[in-house]
């Protein structure tokens, strides 16, 4: 069974949501250029001053994404 992994980038400050949304643009560009598979790329506002950008990938592909993109953290996706 192949688990899904959520790689996460944290952004803080009053512009955190805009920065997270812009980071998603770069994640989409990266996957398109290298023709990499993923489940979801999105951003989420956690609070007024804290947002995240994330990509959900297969566990088998996680190392490729992790080494190239340097996420702040990761977790098993639901």
Residue pairs with C-beta under 8 A, 6 or more apart in sequence:
2 58
2 59
2 60
3 58
3 59
3 76
3 77
4 39
4 56
4 57
4 58
4 59
4 76
4 77
5 56
5 57
5 58
5 59
5 62
5 74
5 75
5 76
5 77
6 54
6 55
6 56
6 74
6 75
6 76
6 77
7 54
7 55
7 56
7 57
7 62
7 65
7 66
7 69
7 71
7 73
7 74
8 52
8 53
8 54
8 71
8 72
8 73
8 74
8 75
9 20
9 23
9 52
9 53
9 54
9 71
9 72
10 50
10 52
10 72
10 73
11 17
11 19
11 20
11 23
11 50
11 51
11 52
11 53
12 49
12 50
13 19
13 49
14 48
14 49
16 45
16 49
16 50
16 51
17 43
17 45
17 51
19 51
20 43
20 44
20 45
20 51
20 52
20 53
21 43
21 53
23 43
23 53
24 41
24 42
24 43
24 53
27 41
27 53
27 55
27 69
28 41
30 36
30 68
30 69
31 37
31 38
31 41
31 55
36 57
36 61
36 64
36 65
37 57
37 58
37 61
38 55
38 56
38 57
38 61
39 56
39 57
39 58
39 77
40 54
40 55
40 56
41 53
41 54
41 55
41 56
42 53
42 54
43 51
43 52
43 53
43 54
44 51
44 52
44 54
45 51
46 52
55 65
55 69
56 77
57 65
62 74
65 71
66 74
